[in-house]
Amino acid sequence: MHALLIPVPVLETPDGPVFESNAIARYVTRLKVDNPLYGSSLIEYVLVEQWIDFTTLEIDANILCWFIPHIGFAVYLPPAEEAAISSLKRALTALNTHLASNMYLIGHSVTLADIIMICNLTLGFNRLLTKSFTSEFPRVERYFWTLVNQPNFHKILGEVKQAESVPAVQSNKPSQPKEPAKKEAKKEVKKEPAKPKVEEAAQEEEAPKPKAKNPLDLLPPSKMILD
């Protein structure tokens, strides 16, 4: 596979790289012939694989689906979170029932299935699964705290503390710089064209026109004495 397509973690081996944590765990476990971490029989080997699938698909996947949006690496969708929590509770209920009659997932000692299960649960206990949440699954609590305090687990995981609260949802949208306020262009006040002045002649009274001359006025004075 092309190097650019290989995700992390990656284990470099003499035969080439191996990627994905579960595949790496299987490889390392099988380096030793008849490793008890894979059980002591064919059925135990199959059960180890069964529980690895269970913890990967039912525990780890739902914890990540719940957790990742809270740290801003995925879009927060309330319906998706509710579905993940519901599925996780269903898986923990099944695990709690199994642990009613079992100290470990398979047989009477730690197997690879327990190692992967505890690693997946550690993320949940550390970041999401508060005491009020896990108290519904007392056998899971007993199983988890018993194993994380065993020397080999403690050496790798260190001191595990249970989350006190679920982290707040962080936005995954990059903050956008505010655009500088645009200066509003000064609006030019349009000068209204001057209204034409009313002609003074129209405002003033028109001068009286001369009366037309009577044609009789053109006759010579009458010689007739009227007195």
Secondary structure, DSSP 8 states (H G I E B T S, - for coil): --GGG--SSEEEETTEEEESHHHHHHHHHHTSTT-GGG-SSHHHHHHHHHHHHHIIIIIIHHHHHHHGGGGTSS---HHHHHHHHHHHHHHHHHHHHHTTS-SSSSTTS--HHHHHHHHHHHHHHHHT--HHHHTT-HHHHHHHHHHHTSHHHHHHH-S----SS-------S--------------------------HHHHS----------GGGGS--------
